Amino acid sequence: MSHSRGAVQNCHRNCPQLIEASASAKGPLLMRSAISALEACQPYAMLPVDRYGEWKVLDLSFTTQDFLGS
């Protein structure tokens, strides 16, 4: 999903992937919103390059509540 400089890769092979989800009509929109948010917040300069092997794959959880803007 990301490379050692802390940015989401141009995703031909390593696109963010949905691992688990409950059935929801808003699911695809939620996933697209989460990916857009990850891309908009980069680069992730707080992630140390020398520890790339530890953070190159991140499991992130989102729900519709996370996108309500409260």
N, C-alpha and C positions, 0 to 999 in steps of 0.2 A: 504494500500500500504506500509506503513512503521510502525515500532514499536517505542516505546518510547526511544530507544537508538539511533535513527536517522539512521537506516538502512532499506533498502527495505526487506520486509519479504520474506521468502521462500513462493512462491505464489501458494498455493493450493486453497485458497478462495479469497484472496484479491489482486489478480494480478492487475497491472496497466490496466486500461480499456480505450478503445476508446469511447469517448462520442459523438463526432461530427466530421465529415470529409466531404470534397468535394470529388467527384469521381476522383480517380487518380490511374493509374497503379502502381505508386510508393508508394501508401498508406501503404501497408503491410510492405514494407521495411523501410519506415519512422518510423512506429510504433516500429518495432523491434530495430531500431537504437536508438530511444528515450529511450526505456526501457534499452538497454545496457548502454547508457550514464548515466542513473539514477543509475544503479547498480555499474558502474565503479567509480562514484564520492562519494560513501558512505564510511564511515558513515557521516551523516550530523550533525556534532557536534555543529554547530551554532544554531541548533534548540533546544530550552530549554525543557528539560524533563518535568518540572513542567507545561508546557503549551501544552503538547501533544494533549489534546482534541481540541485545536485550529488548529493544523497543521497536524493531522494524515491523513487528506485527502486534497490533493493539486490538484487544476485544473491547468494544465500546457498546454500551447499552443505551437505547433511546426509547422513550414512549411518547405518545401524542402529547402528554402533559408537559414534556420538555420543550415543546414548540409553541406554547400558548403565550409566551412573552410576558409572564407575570413577574 
